[in-house]
Amino acid sequence: MIPDEEVRLTDMVHTAGCAAKLGPGMLAEVLKTLPRFADENLLVGIETSDDGAIYRVSEDLALIQTLDFFPPMMDDPYLFGQVAAANALSDVYACGGEPKTALNIVAWPNCVNPRFLGEILRGGADKVKEAGAVLAGGHSIQDDEPKYGLSVTGFVHPDKIWKNCGARPGDRLLLTKPLGTGIVNTAVKAGLASDEAKREVVRLMTMLNRKAKQIAETRAIHSCTDVTGFGLACHALEMARGSDVTLRIQTAKLPVQEMAPEYARMGLIPEGAYRNRAFAGAEVSWEPVAEYWQDLCFDPQTSGGLLFSVSAADADAMMEAFENAGMGRDCAVIGAVETRQEAFVCFE
């Protein structure tokens, strides 16, 4: 048993948070080998790499299923539990739904005092409660590396589903959380992050996307996804591909965590960012954009914000509502949707 005072969760893992995801290129190759399932009630499946599976139960009710788990990106077990739960719950919000039930997913090393696991589960439970859902059990295995997350079930009306495809030329793109989570967490692990940067990244990762979803559901949402392990660039690419449009994003308008550009210039880039860059290839263009800004756009986000495609009028109304809700510093209109061009996503 490792002495409690020597337990450092981040020292026990090779990758952390959403940066631990398989690269999008590898994942795409694997998914090609899976059989296709036909069911008239399956409203959202794997075709566009959406945020959750959605199955129609009745004319006015559809079931959202999603799951997410990862290794710790911080040593505080309670905060890690909160972040992992907020990240898992986000996929339901990205589909336009409300979380209803959650199940714990746990991998835990026997050499660590189980009280640390108890704190992780308490953090997750508190976030589930904040979301208005109920925690109803889970599954655990022994593993040399700790991992935690949730399987979440949510409800949505079949006519009010948000998909990561459906963006229309003329739409505006709106992002609800600043970028830089993976880069800042890399700086934290290297012992180079400021106290202010540590506080800010924890604030953002533990923040539910619930309020953003509640504000957005009063408008006509053409497309939505949450920005997580594949970074802004690759999640935008999925939206553009599924919608057969081009997204033009202005880097000067991107909300970013205050120290993230500096840490990116220092080369504190998580491995997942390089996998994301390799996957995007020529389908994402830069006209021209500094290398460190590109790194920020490929940076894997843990519990990132929602990316919306909406009309210009709805974008203005949503930004006003975000300001009134005290979310103005986190949200921004970052670009627009255009008719299909050579590159699916253009950063400028």
Kinemage of the C-alpha trace (Angstrom):
@kinemage 1
@onewidth
@group {chain A} dominant
@subgroup {mainchain}
@vectorlist {calphas} color= white
{ca met a 1} P 0.000 0.000 0.000
{ca ile a 2} L 1.379 3.418 -0.970
{ca pro a 3} L 1.505 5.745 2.061
{ca asp a 4} L -1.304 8.301 1.821
{ca glu a 5} L 1.077 11.242 1.934
{ca glu a 6} L 2.909 9.893 -1.128
{ca val a 7} L -0.168 9.357 -3.314
{ca arg a 8} L -0.033 11.533 -6.445
{ca leu a 9} L -2.725 10.450 -8.860
{ca thr a 10} L -1.074 12.130 -11.845
{ca asp a 11} L 2.190 10.241 -11.207
{ca met a 12} L 0.345 6.952 -11.681
{ca val a 13} L -0.799 7.571 -15.270
{ca his a 14} L 0.861 8.008 -18.665
{ca thr a 15} L -1.824 10.295 -20.113
{ca ala a 16} L -4.494 12.374 -18.428
{ca gly a 17} L -8.042 13.575 -18.965
{ca cys a 18} L -9.409 13.708 -22.494
{ca ala a 19} L -5.825 13.719 -23.808
{ca ala a 20} L -5.925 9.963 -23.056
{ca lys a 21} L -8.436 9.339 -25.852
{ca leu a 22} L -7.450 7.200 -28.784
{ca gly a 23} L -6.458 9.376 -31.715
{ca pro a 24} L -9.355 10.224 -34.056
{ca gly a 25} L -7.539 8.593 -36.981
{ca met a 26} L -7.149 5.233 -35.238
{ca leu a 27} L -10.712 5.398 -33.955
{ca ala a 28} L -12.094 6.101 -37.436
{ca glu a 29} L -10.276 3.040 -38.825
{ca val a 30} L -11.675 0.789 -36.112
{ca leu a 31} L -15.230 2.060 -36.518
{ca lys a 32} L -15.145 1.217 -40.225
{ca thr a 33} L -14.985 -2.481 -39.321
{ca leu a 34} L -18.144 -2.478 -37.185
{ca pro a 35} L -21.471 -3.773 -38.539
{ca arg a 36} L -24.244 -1.276 -39.232
{ca phe a 37} L -27.480 -1.632 -37.300
{ca ala a 38} L -30.845 -0.744 -38.806
{ca asp a 39} L -33.654 0.376 -36.510
{ca glu a 40} L -36.190 3.051 -37.403
{ca asn a 41} L -36.150 4.263 -33.797
{ca leu a 42} L -32.379 4.812 -33.700
{ca leu a 43} L -32.348 8.554 -34.329
{ca val a 44} L -28.605 9.120 -33.825
{ca gly a 45} L -25.960 6.404 -34.203
{ca ile a 46} L -22.262 6.354 -35.071
{ca glu a 47} L -22.508 7.733 -38.607
{ca thr a 48} L -21.384 11.302 -37.814
{ca ser a 49} L -19.391 10.580 -34.616
{ca asp a 50} L -22.028 12.397 -32.601
{ca asp a 51} L -21.914 12.940 -28.842
{ca gly a 52} L -24.418 10.266 -27.844
{ca ala a 53} L -26.704 7.552 -29.136
{ca ile a 54} L -30.379 8.563 -29.258
{ca tyr a 55} L -33.245 6.076 -29.390
{ca arg a 56} L -36.905 7.032 -29.771
{ca val a 57} L -39.098 5.530 -27.056
{ca ser a 58} L -42.349 7.264 -27.983
{ca glu a 59} L -43.635 10.181 -30.041
{ca asp a 60} L -42.569 12.658 -27.378
{ca leu a 61} L -39.618 10.913 -25.696
{ca ala a 62} L -36.175 9.816 -26.850
{ca leu a 63} L -33.421 8.226 -24.763
{ca ile a 64} L -29.833 9.532 -24.879
{ca gln a 65} L -27.032 7.139 -23.934
{ca thr a 66} L -23.405 8.143 -23.521
{ca leu a 67} L -20.339 7.274 -21.463
{ca asp a 68} L -16.962 8.829 -20.775
{ca phe a 69} L -14.060 8.028 -18.466
{ca phe a 70} L -10.345 8.819 -18.266
{ca pro a 71} L -7.231 8.893 -16.030
{ca pro a 72} L -6.768 11.806 -13.592
{ca met a 73} L -5.343 15.149 -14.702
{ca met a 74} L -5.082 16.435 -11.116
{ca asp a 75} L -4.041 15.036 -7.758
{ca asp a 76} L -7.047 16.201 -5.734
{ca pro a 77} L -9.374 13.163 -5.884
{ca tyr a 78} L -12.564 15.091 -5.126
{ca leu a 79} L -11.904 17.645 -7.873
{ca phe a 80} L -10.955 14.883 -10.311
{ca gly a 81} L -14.297 13.203 -9.637
{ca gln a 82} L -16.108 16.463 -10.333
{ca val a 83} L -14.253 17.026 -13.609
{ca ala a 84} L -14.817 13.478 -14.883
{ca ala a 85} L -18.522 13.667 -14.083
{ca ala a 86} L -18.965 17.118 -15.641
{ca asn a 87} L -17.222 15.847 -18.771
{ca ala a 88} L -19.484 12.782 -19.045
{ca leu a 89} L -22.674 14.758 -18.398
{ca ser a 90} L -21.695 17.222 -21.123
{ca asp a 91} L -22.499 14.803 -23.949
{ca val a 92} L -26.166 14.756 -22.925
{ca tyr a 93} L -26.278 18.564 -22.947
{ca ala a 94} L -24.588 18.568 -26.362
{ca cys a 95} L -27.499 16.467 -27.673
{ca gly a 96} L -30.032 18.959 -26.289
{ca gly a 97} L -31.126 16.652 -23.468
{ca glu a 98} L -31.345 16.493 -19.695
{ca pro a 99} L -29.350 13.879 -17.720
{ca lys a 100} L -31.555 11.520 -15.712
{ca thr a 101} L -29.441 8.603 -14.431
{ca ala a 102} L -25.716 7.912 -14.155
{ca leu a 103} L -23.574 4.857 -13.425
{ca asn a 104} L -19.989 5.004 -12.129
{ca ile a 105} L -17.152 3.518 -14.198
{ca val a 106} L -14.087 2.796 -12.011
{ca ala a 107} L -10.610 1.334 -12.523
{ca trp a 108} L -8.541 1.385 -9.324
{ca pro a 109} L -5.101 0.149 -8.165
{ca asn a 110} L -5.135 -2.025 -5.037
{ca cys a 111} L -1.986 -0.318 -3.764
{ca val a 112} L -3.819 2.968 -3.056
{ca asn a 113} L -5.957 3.602 0.009
{ca pro a 114} L -9.603 3.250 -1.102
{ca arg a 115} L -10.461 6.454 0.733
{ca phe a 116} L -9.045 8.309 -2.298
{ca leu a 117} L -11.507 6.455 -4.494
{ca gly a 118} L -14.246 7.426 -2.075
{ca glu a 119} L -13.360 11.090 -2.592
{ca ile a 120} L -13.431 10.653 -6.384
{ca leu a 121} L -16.877 9.070 -6.200
{ca arg a 122} L -18.104 11.816 -3.862
{ca gly a 123} L -16.950 14.476 -6.332
{ca gly a 124} L -18.733 12.697 -9.169
{ca ala a 125} L -21.899 12.260 -7.107
{ca asp a 126} L -21.993 15.962 -6.257
{ca lys a 127} L -21.864 16.887 -9.960
{ca val a 128} L -24.585 14.377 -10.833
{ca lys a 129} L -26.734 15.913 -8.098
{ca glu a 130} L -26.005 19.416 -9.419
{ca ala a 131} L -27.184 18.245 -12.850
{ca gly a 132} L -30.507 17.124 -11.358
{ca ala a 133} L -29.823 13.471 -12.174
{ca val a 134} L -29.504 10.422 -9.920
{ca leu a 135} L -26.526 8.131 -9.392
{ca ala a 136} L -27.754 4.539 -9.510
{ca gly a 137} L -24.739 2.210 -9.285
{ca gly a 138} L -21.796 1.340 -11.517
{ca his a 139} L -18.966 -1.097 -12.203
{ca ser a 140} L -15.360 -1.337 -11.004
{ca ile a 141} L -12.221 -3.274 -11.917
{ca gln a 142} L -8.689 -3.471 -10.571
{ca asp a 143} L -6.168 -1.586 -12.717
{ca asp a 144} L -2.631 -0.276 -12.240
{ca glu a 145} L -3.769 3.145 -13.471
{ca pro a 146} L -6.754 4.884 -11.848
{ca lys a 147} L -9.611 5.852 -14.158
{ca tyr a 148} L -13.067 7.247 -13.490
{ca gly a 149} L -16.126 8.380 -15.399
{ca leu a 150} L -19.835 7.882 -15.914
{ca ser a 151} L -22.321 6.197 -18.172
{ca val a 152} L -25.181 8.683 -18.463
{ca thr a 153} L -28.761 8.345 -19.647
{ca gly a 154} L -30.753 11.424 -20.585
{ca phe a 155} L -34.106 12.389 -22.069
{ca val a 156} L -34.915 14.643 -25.015
{ca his a 157} L -37.960 15.262 -27.181
{ca pro a 158} L -37.430 13.625 -30.603
{ca asp a 159} L -38.176 16.956 -32.312
{ca lys a 160} L -35.669 18.870 -30.182
{ca ile a 161} L -32.520 16.786 -30.676
{ca trp a 162} L -29.259 18.634 -31.356
{ca lys a 163} L -26.832 16.890 -33.704
{ca asn a 164} L -23.261 17.652 -34.675
{ca cys a 165} L -24.438 17.973 -38.280
{ca gly a 166} L -26.934 20.457 -39.709
{ca ala a 167} L -24.837 23.655 -39.797
{ca arg a 168} L -26.060 26.003 -42.549
{ca pro a 169} L -24.218 28.591 -44.670
{ca gly a 170} L -24.695 31.988 -43.047
{ca asp a 171} L -24.757 30.554 -39.506
{ca arg a 172} L -22.548 31.912 -36.765
{ca leu a 173} L -20.344 29.671 -34.602
{ca leu a 174} L -20.508 30.186 -30.856
{ca leu a 175} L -18.170 28.588 -28.268
{ca thr a 176} L -19.064 28.563 -24.559
{ca lys a 177} L -15.753 27.823 -22.783
{ca pro a 178} L -12.185 29.087 -23.317
{ca leu a 179} L -9.628 26.753 -24.896
{ca gly a 180} L -6.367 25.602 -23.333
{ca thr a 181} L -7.320 22.889 -20.843
{ca gly a 182} L -4.829 20.280 -22.071
{ca ile a 183} L -1.979 22.767 -22.377
{ca val a 184} L -2.571 24.249 -18.917
{ca asn a 185} L -2.817 20.784 -17.348
{ca thr a 186} L 0.486 19.901 -19.030
{ca ala a 187} L 1.992 23.009 -17.428
{ca val a 188} L 0.543 21.974 -14.067
{ca lys a 189} L 2.094 18.514 -14.307
{ca ala a 190} L 5.447 20.101 -15.242
{ca gly a 191} L 5.272 22.376 -12.183
{ca leu a 192} L 5.235 25.497 -14.372
{ca ala a 193} L 1.631 26.686 -14.040
{ca ser a 194} L 0.782 29.763 -12.014
{ca asp a 195} L -1.708 29.548 -9.150
{ca glu a 196} L -4.127 31.676 -11.181
{ca ala a 197} L -3.882 29.310 -14.160
{ca lys a 198} L -4.518 26.323 -11.864
{ca arg a 199} L -7.620 27.936 -10.378
{ca glu a 200} L -8.997 28.911 -13.785
{ca val a 201} L -8.569 25.494 -15.376
{ca val a 202} L -10.288 23.836 -12.389
{ca arg a 203} L -13.162 26.345 -12.579
{ca leu a 204} L -13.737 25.584 -16.248
{ca met a 205} L -13.359 21.800 -16.030
{ca thr a 206} L -15.778 21.485 -13.102
{ca met a 207} L -18.372 23.783 -14.719
{ca leu a 208} L -21.400 21.952 -16.082
{ca asn a 209} L -22.621 22.878 -19.557
{ca arg a 210} L -26.122 22.871 -18.099
{ca lys a 211} L -26.628 26.631 -18.034
{ca ala a 212} L -25.303 27.040 -21.579
{ca lys a 213} L -27.715 24.347 -22.753
{ca gln a 214} L -30.673 25.918 -20.947
{ca ile a 215} L -29.994 29.283 -22.571
{ca ala a 216} L -29.456 27.765 -26.013
{ca glu a 217} L -32.617 25.654 -25.987
{ca thr a 218} L -34.707 28.834 -26.286
{ca arg a 219} L -33.205 29.411 -29.774
{ca ala a 220} L -33.156 27.449 -33.048
{ca ile a 221} L -29.998 25.320 -32.829
{ca his a 222} L -28.867 24.053 -36.226
{ca ser a 223} L -25.892 22.047 -34.934
{ca cys a 224} L -24.110 21.433 -31.634
{ca thr a 225} L -21.218 19.424 -30.231
{ca asp a 226} L -19.033 19.675 -27.156
{ca val a 227} L -15.333 20.365 -27.604
{ca thr a 228} L -13.382 17.653 -25.794
{ca gly a 229} L -10.503 15.286 -26.559
{ca phe a 230} L -10.273 15.921 -30.308
{ca gly a 231} L -9.815 19.659 -29.770
{ca leu a 232} L -11.679 22.508 -31.434
{ca ala a 233} L -10.182 21.812 -34.864
{ca cys a 234} L -11.245 18.158 -35.089
{ca his a 235} L -14.669 18.632 -33.494
{ca ala a 236} L -15.265 21.488 -35.938
{ca leu a 237} L -14.119 19.153 -38.719
{ca glu a 238} L -16.716 16.558 -37.669
{ca met a 239} L -19.413 19.253 -37.723
{ca ala a 240} L -18.330 20.506 -41.146
{ca arg a 241} L -18.107 17.025 -42.676
{ca gly a 242} L -21.506 15.989 -41.349
{ca ser a 243} L -23.079 19.218 -42.610
{ca asp a 244} L -21.155 19.336 -45.929
{ca val a 245} L -20.125 22.940 -45.299
{ca thr a 246} L -16.967 24.880 -44.471
{ca leu a 247} L -16.469 26.466 -41.057
{ca arg a 248} L -14.387 29.662 -41.071
{ca ile a 249} L -12.971 30.381 -37.621
{ca gln a 250} L -11.220 33.600 -36.589
{ca thr a 251} L -8.468 32.802 -34.109
{ca ala a 252} L -8.440 36.393 -32.810
{ca lys a 253} L -11.966 35.823 -31.506
{ca leu a 254} L -11.291 32.509 -29.768
{ca pro a 255} L -11.764 32.573 -25.987
{ca val a 256} L -8.600 31.136 -24.409
{ca gln a 257} L -7.415 30.661 -20.857
{ca glu a 258} L -5.141 33.554 -19.961
{ca met a 259} L -1.827 31.686 -19.690
{ca ala a 260} L -2.528 29.013 -22.304
{ca pro a 261} L -0.895 30.875 -25.245
{ca glu a 262} L 2.263 31.435 -23.198
{ca tyr a 263} L 2.457 27.780 -22.185
{ca ala a 264} L 1.851 26.771 -25.815
{ca arg a 265} L 4.762 28.988 -26.912
{ca met a 266} L 6.876 27.177 -24.299
{ca gly a 267} L 6.078 23.858 -25.995
{ca leu a 268} L 3.877 22.461 -23.220
{ca ile a 269} L 1.703 20.540 -25.663
{ca pro a 270} L -0.058 17.261 -24.716
{ca glu a 271} L 0.519 14.257 -26.943
{ca gly a 272} L -3.132 14.154 -27.965
{ca ala a 273} L -2.745 17.482 -29.788
{ca tyr a 274} L -0.280 15.898 -32.212
{ca arg a 275} L -2.657 12.991 -32.898
{ca asn a 276} L -5.419 15.498 -33.589
{ca arg a 277} L -3.191 17.463 -35.966
{ca ala a 278} L -2.272 14.320 -37.893
{ca phe a 279} L -5.937 13.372 -38.258
{ca ala a 280} L -7.028 16.795 -39.537
{ca gly a 281} L -4.475 16.885 -42.341
{ca ala a 282} L -5.350 19.047 -45.353
{ca glu a 283} L -9.030 19.178 -44.408
{ca val a 284} L -8.168 21.999 -41.977
{ca ser a 285} L -6.358 25.052 -43.362
{ca trp a 286} L -4.502 27.933 -41.674
{ca glu a 287} L -4.383 31.344 -43.416
{ca pro a 288} L -1.779 32.017 -41.853
{ca val a 289} L -1.954 31.212 -38.146
{ca ala a 290} L 0.998 31.047 -35.738
{ca glu a 291} L 2.066 27.550 -34.703
{ca tyr a 292} L 1.155 28.041 -31.043
{ca trp a 293} L -2.371 29.121 -32.010
{ca gln a 294} L -2.695 25.970 -34.082
{ca asp a 295} L -1.616 23.987 -31.007
{ca leu a 296} L -4.385 25.674 -29.004
{ca cys a 297} L -6.948 24.647 -31.623
{ca phe a 298} L -5.748 21.019 -31.611
{ca asp a 299} L -5.399 20.953 -27.805
{ca pro a 300} L -7.499 18.150 -26.220
{ca gln a 301} L -10.089 19.778 -23.976
{ca thr a 302} L -11.278 18.082 -20.801
{ca ser a 303} L -14.876 19.049 -19.965
{ca gly a 304} L -14.806 21.694 -22.699
{ca gly a 305} L -17.577 23.982 -23.852
{ca leu a 306} L -20.375 23.632 -26.388
{ca leu a 307} L -19.885 24.650 -30.022
{ca phe a 308} L -23.119 25.911 -31.599
{ca ser a 309} L -24.067 26.697 -35.184
{ca val a 310} L -27.008 29.132 -35.197
{ca ser a 311} L -28.398 32.000 -37.235
{ca ala a 312} L -26.779 35.417 -36.818
{ca ala a 313} L -29.838 36.733 -34.948
{ca asp a 314} L -29.857 33.783 -32.547
{ca ala a 315} L -26.115 34.124 -31.972
{ca asp a 316} L -26.611 37.751 -30.902
{ca ala a 317} L -29.513 36.798 -28.626
{ca met a 318} L -27.551 33.937 -27.070
{ca met a 319} L -24.524 36.122 -26.402
{ca glu a 320} L -26.756 38.683 -24.684
{ca ala a 321} L -28.268 35.927 -22.563
{ca phe a 322} L -24.827 34.563 -21.699
{ca glu a 323} L -23.740 38.042 -20.618
{ca asn a 324} L -26.825 38.418 -18.426
{ca ala a 325} L -26.110 35.005 -16.873
{ca gly a 326} L -22.552 36.009 -15.938
{ca met a 327} L -20.993 33.805 -18.636
{ca gly a 328} L -19.850 36.586 -20.952
{ca arg a 329} L -16.133 36.204 -20.260
{ca asp a 330} L -16.214 32.529 -21.242
{ca cys a 331} L -18.303 32.666 -24.441
{ca ala a 332} L -17.660 34.130 -27.885
{ca val a 333} L -18.849 34.114 -31.486
{ca ile a 334} L -15.777 32.630 -33.178
{ca gly a 335} L -16.667 32.372 -36.850
{ca ala a 336} L -19.225 31.562 -39.497
{ca val a 337} L -20.479 28.772 -41.740
{ca glu a 338} L -19.909 28.985 -45.489
{ca thr a 339} L -20.780 26.872 -48.511
{ca arg a 340} L -18.480 23.901 -49.034
{ca gln a 341} L -14.942 24.773 -50.104
{ca glu a 342} L -11.745 22.792 -50.528
{ca ala a 343} L -10.997 22.666 -46.789
{ca phe a 344} L -13.756 21.753 -44.364
{ca val a 345} L -12.401 24.115 -41.671
{ca cys a 346} L -10.465 27.341 -42.314
{ca phe a 347} L -8.700 29.110 -39.471
{ca glu a 348} L -7.575 32.672 -40.108
